């Protein structure tokens, strides 16, 4: 097996990992600050993908589609927080689960009504359409996948700067620690919650817009990614951006390398079709086995608060 081929799969794992980070970072911010279980986060990812595909198709500009996806997801997130989520903060987690699950159904049917039942296809922008030779002896690697990794690194850096070095970040971290206290100090809790929810929604929309050219854009595309995002924040620790980044990369590499290596290993025992099917299933199982092992050793996740 060529070493360059394995290195290409590592890059694929990093691309998946950074896409998951965009989802998981917004989800962990919302849960950490608000204590809210938001099952509708995957629907915001879907909104970003659909809006990007529709605007890019209408204008011929992926850049305009990307900006529209950020605005649409952030706007939808703010609207959802003001009209629905705000009434759930004093409720139980069961109330939050039921309400956000209802939002999944509403948003899915609304998306189907607006965009239709058929998948949309988002072409790779011409500037990023192509491949480059990275590893000697390896094949050309898509530029667009490298761009996703680059965007993920930039967003992670900006997010760390926002949380650790800005006034808003101070308020977000204070809201995680003691929301009643910062309210007593004059911080508008409602506005802070709306901003955090809109920020998390924008990150999910960005993830949807970035993954759109790699797969068809269709109703229900957010739920499988949402499950992986929940796995990421459980592994990394609820409320931890650093944990979300490390957990995302870990899950991305495990899933990608598992789907690549396991079928090749199993071909010594099974035929190619069976080896591919069993290998993919084992790769998916490995993600949850790793999550279980981490929770046994660190029940609050790798970087979860111990308080």
Beta strands, then each sheet from edge to edge (+ up, - down):
strand 1: 131-133
strand 2: 140-142
sheet 1: 1+ 2-
end
